[in-house]
Amino acid sequence: MLDLGLIAFFGAFAQSFLRPMALAAFPLMSLLLYLLPSKKRVFILVTSALVFAACWVRNLIVQLAGRKLPGRCVVLYYHAVSARHKPEFERQMDDLLRFAEPTTAARRAPLESGRRYAVVTFDDAYQNIVGNALPALKARRIPVAVFVVPDMLGCTPSLSDSSTVSSDERRVMSVEDLQSLPSDWVTIGSHSLTHPYLTKLSPKDAVHELNESRRVLEEIVRRPVHLFCFPYGACSEELFRLCREAGYDRVFTTVPQFAFSEPDEFVTGRVRVDPTDWRLEFRLKSLGAYRWLPMAWAMKRRVFGQPVETPTQQPIAQSK
């Protein structure tokens, strides 16, 4: 039997020593991210692995002390799954089932203590996910949310994304494709009407994007649309308010952090994943190990006085 005093000692050590050390390391992390852009991916991976290891030790101490761990959920977001990357995507979904329980993006039920959950979402509704991603999800009984831009349906937009390399891969689903998606495991959400930077629009134009996209989608799929995802991750407190007034139940950003932590959560963060992610990289993202990045981005802005080159310059997710 482990001595409770020893457990308490290590618990206090983790709180009073390890956490301040981690926080103090963020300026150095930001400096290295700035000076070594070519090694950024490896550096982020290694740092995330260290974050996961530290959290694992902390969780072990909590369990040894007889306390329950909270339930955790991570929302993943993809864009495209090309035919050449279909096997990698299927392997990722197999991995996901090994260490998390899939759940829906519209979940309202509290997370059960000690359990890990994951949500799979897709932005832009590219046509290639119909044949290359959705069958794999259905076969594994993994629910999915697809965020759609109505004005892009059936078109090939000029959006630039690392997960697509050709115009064929950037073709968006047709109206018929969208209507064929089964409602029992595919949730349709709005991704605005025309995919603009909403933060650059007037309030009137932003409201039009929010309301009209929802109206058009509900006409197409003949069911309510309650979820919204910000194009480019560009959002603000004012846009959160406008989304509430537009009647959305939940909105999604591109800030990597745990989701559904509060029963009335309105703004939910997500982490970007791609079929080409390294296996360890995907696992760490799915386990929430990349949630230190928003703090590093904020520190970088503070240290260098410049915007970060990611589309995640937005407030941390919050509740209603």
NUZATI-892322 format. One record per atom (N, C-alpha, C, O): residue in one letter; x, y, z. Coordinates in steps of 0.2 Angstrom, whole numbers, plus 5000, padded with zeros to 4 digits. Layout:
N
aXYZ...
REM end
This chain:
320
m500449945000m500050005000m500450065000m500950075004l500350114996l500750174995l500650215001l500050225003d501150255004d500950295009d500650365006d500850395002l500050375010l499650435007l500050505008l499950545004g500550505013g500950565014g501450575008g501550625006l501650515005l502150515000l501750544993l501950584989i501150514993i500750534987i500550614987i500650644982a500450634993a500250704994a500850744993a500850804990f501450724994f502150754993f502250764986f502350824983f502150714982f502250714975f501750754971f501850794966g501050754974g500550794971g500750874972g500650914968a500950884978a501150954979a501750974975a501851034973f502250934974f502850944970f502650954963f502851004960a502150914960a501950924953a501550994953a501651034947q501251014958q500851084957q501351144958q501251194954s501751134963s502251194965s502851204961s503151254960f503051144957f503751144954f503651134947f503951174943l503351084945l503251064938l502851114934l503051134928r502351134936r501851184932r502251244931r502251274926p502551284937p502851344935p503451334930p503551374926m503851274931m504351264926m504051264919m504351284914a503551224918a503251224911a503051294909a503151314903l502751334913l502551404911l503151444909l503051484905a503651434913a504251474912a504551454905a504951494902a504451394903a504751374897a504451404891a504751394885f503851424891f503451454885f503851504881f503851504875p504151554885p504551604881p505051574877p505151594871l505451524879l505951484876l505651454870l505951444864m505051414871m504751384866m504551434860m504651414854s504251484862s504051534857s504651564853s504651574847l505251574856l505851594853l506151544848l506251554842l506151474850l506351424846l505851414840l506051404834l505251424841l504751414835l504851474830l504751464824y505051534833y505251584828y505851584824y505951594818l506351554828l507051554825l507151484820l507551484816l506751434822l506851374818l506251344815l505951294816p505951384810p505351364807p505351304803p504851264803s505951284801s506051224797s505951164802s505751104799k506051174808k506051114813k505451124817k505351084822k504951164815k504451174820k503951114821k503751104827r503851074816r503451024817r503750974822r503350944826v504350954821v504650914826v504650944833v504550904838f504851004833f504851034840f504151034843f504151014849i503651044840i502951044842i502850974845i502450964850l503050924841l502850854842l503250834849l502950804853v503850854849v504250834855v503950874862v503850844867t503850934861t503550974866t502850944869t502650934875s502450924864s501750894865s501850824869s501450814873a502350794867a502450724870a502650734877a502450694882l503050794879l503250804885l502650824890l502550814895v502250864886v501650894890v501150824891v500950824897f501150784887f500750724888f501050684894f500650654898a501650674894a502050634899a501950674906a501750634911a501950734906a501850774913a501150764915a501050754921c500650764910c499950754912c499850684914c499450674919w500150634911w500050564913w500350554920w499950524924v500850584922v501150584929v500650614934v500450584939r500450674932r499950704936r499250664937r499050664943n499050634932n498450594933n498550534937n498150514941l499150504936l499350444941l499250464948l499050434952i499550524949i499550544956i498850564959i498650544965v498450584955v497750604956v497350534958v497050534963q497550484954q497150424955q497450384961q497050354965l498050394962l498350354968l498050394974l498050364980a497950454974a497650494980a496850474980a496550504985g496650434976g495950414977g495450454974g494850454975r495650504970r495150554966r495050534959r495450504956k494450554957k494250534950k494550584945k494550644946l494750564939l494950604934l494350624930l493850594929p494350694928p493750714924p493750684917p494250654914g493150674914g493150654907g493450704902g493350764903r493750684897r494050724892r493850714885r493750654883c493750764881c493550754874c493950804870c494150864872v494150784864v494550814859v494150814853v493950764850v494050874850v493750884843v494250884838v494750934838l494350844833l494750844827l494450874821l493850864820y494850914817y494550934811y495050924805y495650934805y494750894800y495050874794y494750924788y494250964790h495050924783h494850954777h494650904771h494150884770a495250874768a495150834763a495450764765a495850764769v495150714761v495550644762v495550624754v495050594752s496150624751s496250604744s496250534744s496350494749a496150504738a496150434737a496850404739a496850344741r497350444738r498050414739r498150414747r498650374749h497750454751h497850454758h497250414762h497250414768k496850384758k496350344761k496550294766k496350284771p497150254764p497350204769p497650234776p497450204781e497950294775e498150324781e497550344786e497650344792f497050374782f496450394786f496150334790f495950344796e496050284786e495750224789e496150204795e495950184800r496850204795r497250184800r497150234806r497150214812q497150294805q496950344810q496350334814q496350334820m495850314810m495150294813m495250234818m494950234823d495650184815d495750124819d496150144826d495950124831d496650184825d496950214831d496550254836d496550244842l496050294833l495650334837l495150284842l495050304847l494950234839l494550184843l494850154848l494550124853r495550144848r495950114853r496050154859r496050124865f495950224859f496150264865f495550314866f495650354870a495050314862a494550364863a493850334861a493750284857e493350364864e492650344862e492350394858e492250454860p492150374852p491850424847p491250454850p490850414853t491150524849t490450554851t490350604846t490750624841t489750634846t489450684841t489650754843t489750774849a489750794838a489850864839a489350904842a489450954845a488750874842a488150904845a488050884853a487550894855r488550844855r488450814862r488250864867r488550914868r487750844871r487650884877r487650854884r487750884889a487750784883a487750744889a488450754893a488950764889p488450754899p489150764903p489650704901p489450654900l490250724901l490750674900l490850634906l490850654912e490850564905e490950524911e491650524914e492150534910s491750524920s492350534923s492850474921s492650414920g493450504920g494050454918g493950424911g494450384909r493550454907r493450424900r493750474895r493650534896r493950454889r494250494884r493750484878r493550434876y493550544875y493150554870y493450584864y493950624865a493250574858a493450614852a492850624847a492450584847v492950684844v492450704839v492850714832v493350744832v492550684827v492850694820v492450744816v491750734816t492750794814t492350844809t492750864803t493350844803f492350884798f492650904792f492450974790f491850994790d492951014788d492751084785d492751084778d493151044774d492251124775d492251134768d491851084763d491651104758a491751024766a491350974763a491650954756a491250954751y492250944755y492550924749y492250854747y492050814751q492150854740q491850794738q492250724739q491950674740n492850734740n493250674741n493150634747n493250574748i492850674752i492750634758i492150584758i492050544762v491750594753v491150554752v491350484751v491050434754g491850474746g492150404745g492650384749g492850324750n493050434752n493750414755n493750414762n494150384766a493250444765a493250454773a492550434776a492550394781l491950444773l491350434776l491250354776l490950334781p491450314771p491350244772p491750214778p491550174781a492350234779a492750214784a492450234791a492450194796l492150294791l491850314798l491250274799l491150254805k490850264794k490250224795k490350154797k490050124801a490850124794a491050054795a491250044803a491149994806r491550094805r491850094812r491350134817r491450134823r490750154815r490250184819r490450244822r490350254828i490850284819i491150344821i490650404818i490650414812p490350444823p489950494820p490350554817p490950554819v490150594813v490550644810v490050704809v489450704808a490350764809a490050824808a490450854802a491050864801v490050884797v490250914791v490050984790v489450994790f490551034790f490351104790f490351124783f490851124779v489851154780v489651164773v489651234772v489351274776v489951254766v489851324763v489351324758v489551294752p488651344758p488151334753p488351354746p488251324741d488651414746d488851444740d489451404736d489551424730m489751364739m490251324736m490051254734m490451224731l489451234735l489251174733l489251154726l489051204722g489551104724g489651084717g490151124713g490251124707c490551164717c491051214714c491751184716c491851144720t492251214713t492951204714t493251274717t493551304712p493251284723p493451354725p494251354725p494551304725s494451414726s495251424725s495551434732s496051464733l495251394737l495451394744l496151354744l496251304740s496651384747s497251354748s497351304754s497151334760d497451244753d497551204759d498051144758d498051124753s498451134763s498951084762s498751014761s499150974759s498050994763s497850934762s497550914755s497350864753t497550974750t497350964743t497950984739t498251034740v498050954733v498550974729v498350984722v498751004717s497750974720s497450984713s496751004714s496451004719s496451034708s495851064708s495351004709s494751014712d495450944707d494950884708d494850874715d494350864718e495450884719e495350864726e495050924730e494850914736r494950984727r494651044730r493951044728r493551094730r493651004724r492951004722r492550994728r492650944732v492051034729v491551024734v490950984733v490750974727m490650954737m490050904736m489550944732m489551004733s489150904729s488550934726s487950934730s488050904736v487450974729v486850974733v486550904734v486350884739e486650864728e486450794729e486850754734e486550704737d487450764733d487950724738d487750744745d487650694750l487650804747l487450824753l486750794756l486750774761q486350794751q485650764753q485650694754q485250664757s486150664751s486250584752s486550564758s486550504760l486850614762l487150594768l486650574774l486150614775p486750524777p486250494782p486250534788p486750554791s485650554790s485650604796s485750564803s485850604808d485750504803d485850464809d486550464812d486650454818w487050484807w487750484810w488150544807w488750544808v487850574802v488150634799v487850694801v487250704799t488150744805t487850804807t488050864802t488650864801i487650904800i487750954795i487851024799i487351034803g488351054798g488451124801g488551174796g488751154791s488551234798s488651294793s489351314794s489651314799h489651334788h490351354788h490351424785h490851444781s489751464786s489651524783s489351514776s489351464773l489151574773l488851564766l489351564760l489251534755t489851604761t490351614756t491051604758t491551614754h491151584764h491851574767h492251634767h492851634765p492051694770p492451754771p492851754777p492651704782y493251794778y493551814785y492951854788y492851914787l492651824793l492051854796l492251914800l491851964801t492851914803t493151974807t493252034803t493252084805k493252024796k493352084792k492752114789k492752164786l492152084791l491452104788l491152154793l491352154799s490752194791s490252234795s489852184799s489652134797p489552204805p489052164808p488452144804p488252084804k488252184800k487652174795k487852114791k487452064790d488452124787d488652064783d488752004786d488651954783a489052004792a489151944796a488551914798a488551854797v488051944800v487451924802v487051884795v486751834796h487151914790h486951884783h487251824782h486951774780e487951814783e488251754782e488051704787e487951644785l487951714793l487751674798l486951644797l486851584797n486551694796n485851674795n485651644788n485351594788e485951664783e485751644776e486051574775e485751534772s486651564777s486951494777s486551444780s486451384778r486351464786r485951414790r485251404786r485051344786r484951454784r484351444780r484351404774r483951354773v484851414770v484951374764v485151304765v484851254762l485551294770l485751224772l485051184775l485051124773e484651214779e484051184781e483651164776e483251114776e483551204771e483151194765e483451134761e483051094758i484051124760i484351074757i484351004760i484050954757v484551004767v484550944770v483850924774v483750874776r483450974774r482750964777r482850944784r482450894787r483250974788r483350964795r483651024798r484051054795p483551034805p483851094808p484651094808p484951034808v484951154807v485651154807v485851204813v485651264814h486151174818h486251204825h487051224826h487151254831l487451194822l488151204823l488451254818l488251254812f488951284820f489351334816f490051324817f490351324822c490451334811c491151334812c491451394808c491251414802f491951434811f492151494808f492651484803f493151444804p492551514797p493051504791p493751534793p493751584796y494251504792y494951524793y495051524801y495651544803g494551504805g494651514812g494551584815g494751594820a494351624810a494351694812a493751714816a493151704813c493751734822c493151744826c493351794831c493951814832s492851814835s492951864840s492351864845s491851824844e492351904851e491851904855e491151924852e490651894854e491251974848e490652004844e490351944840e489751944840l490751914836l490451854832l490151804836l489651774834f490451784842f490151734847f489451764848f488951724848r489351824850r488651854852r488251844846r487651834847l488451864840l488051864834l487751794832l487251774830c488251744834c488051674833c487551654837c487051614836r487551674844r487051654848r486351684846r485851654846e486351744844e485751784842e485451744835e484851744834a485951714831a485751684825a485351614827a485051584822g485451594833g485151534835g485551474835g485351414836y486251474834y486651414834y486751394841y486751434846d486751324842d486851294849d487551294851d487751294857r488051294846r488751284847r489151304841r488951294836v489751334843v490151364837v490851334839v491051314844f491251324833f491851284833f492451334831f492351364826t492951334834t493551374832t494151324830t494051264829t494751354829t495351314828t495851314833t496451314832v495651324839v496051324845v496051254848v495551234850p496651224848p496751154851p496651154859p497051184862q496151134861q495951124868q495451074870q495151054865f495351054876f494851004878f494151034876f494051094877a493750994874a493051014872a492550984877a492650934881f491951014877f491350994881f491550994889f491350944892s491951034891s492151034898s491551064903s491551044909e491151104900e490551124904e489951104900e489951104894p489451094904p488751074901p488451124896p488151114892d488651194898d488351244894d488851274889d488751334887e489351234887e489851264883e489551284876e489251244873f489751344874f489551374867f490051374862f489951354856v490651394864v491251404860v491751344861v491951334867t491851304856t492251234857t492851244852t492851254847g493451224855g494051224851g494151154848g493851104850r494551154843r494751094839r495451094837r495851144838v495751034836v496451034833v496451004826v496050954824r496851034822r496951014815r497250954815r497850944818v497050904811v497350844809v497350834801v496850854798d497750794799d497750774792d497950704791d498250674796p497750664786p497950594785p498650584784p498950534786t499050644783t499750634782t500150644789t500750644789d499750654794d500050664801d500450604802d500250544801w501050604806w501350554808w500950514813w500550544817r501050454814r500650414819r500650444826r500150444829l501250454828l501350484835l500950554835l500650564840e501050594830e500850654830e500050654830e499750694834f499750604827f499050604827f498750584834f498250604836r499150534837r498950504843r498950564849r498550574853l499450604848l499550654853l499050714852l498750734857k498850724846k498350774845k497650744848k497350784851s497550684846s496950654848s496850654856s496250644859l497450644859l497450644867l497450714870l497450714876g497450764866g497450834869g498150864871g498150914874a498650834868a499350854870a499550914867a500050944869y499150934862y499351004858y498951064861y499051114858r498651054867r498251114870r498751164873r498451214875w499451154873w499851204875w499951254870w500251314872l499851244864l499951294858l499651364859l500051404858p499051364861p498751434862p499151474867p499251534865m499451454872m499851484876m500451514873m500751564874a500751464869a501351484866a501251534860a501651584860w500751534857w500551584852w500451654855w500751704853a500151654861a500051714865a500651744867a500851804867m501151694869m501751724872m502151744866m502551794867k502151714860k502551734854k502251804852k502651854851r501651824852r501351884851r501651934856r501851994854r501651914862r501851964867r502651984866r502852034867v503051924865v503751934865v503951974858v504352014859f503651954853f503851984846f503452034844f503652074839g502852044847g502452104845g502152094837g502152144834q502052034835q501852024829q501251964829q501251924833p500851964823p500351914823p500651844822p501151844818v500351794824v500551724823v500351704816v499751724813e500751664812e500551644805e500051594805e500051554800t499651574810t499151524810t498451564810t498451624813p497951534808p497251564808p496951554815p496351554815t497251554821t496951544827t497051604832t497151594838q497051664829q497051724833q496351734836q496051784833q496151704841q495551714843q495451694851q495951664854p494951714854p494951704861p494851624863p494651584858i495051604869i494951534871i494251524871i493851564873a494051464870a493351444870a493051454877a493351454882q492451474877q492051484883q491351464883q491151434878s491051464888s490351444889s489851504888s490051554887k489251484887k488751534886k488651584892k488351634892
REM end
